Amino acid sequence: MPEFLTRRQGFWHFVRRVPETFAALDRRGIVKRTTHIRIADDPRGLRAARAAALMNGELEAYWQGLAGGQSAEAKAR
């Protein structure tokens, strides 16, 4: 199964734990978002993996922004 993907209620979901480095800045603990891609439409998760990679990139940029003191810009993203 592709990284950071899980199956839930017929859809692929992006799930990632907040790294310890950013835990003080992002109190969510675990970030969960739907990819809006049905498992039936993408049984091997190929499209969902691409969506998860984009979500992961956005999340990493958000954390880097928080760490750099750009909280307003990071949250706007």
Phi, psi and omega in degrees: 000138180300156183296139177068014179252145174217159179262135179207121176049043175084003180233155172278137179234143174271126180223125179213136176283142177289126179298151181304328180302325184251005185299327180287336182267330182234102187279003183295330182081298177230130179262125180233127177216146177276148175271349184065022179249123180288141178297323180298328179277340183218068188298330180269353176078023182290311177294320180296325178296320177295318178296319180294323178296320177295316179298320180295318178299317178296320181293317178298318179296321177299312180296319178296321177297318177297317181294329180275005178081016180255055187297321181294316179292321180295317180291328177294327178291000000 
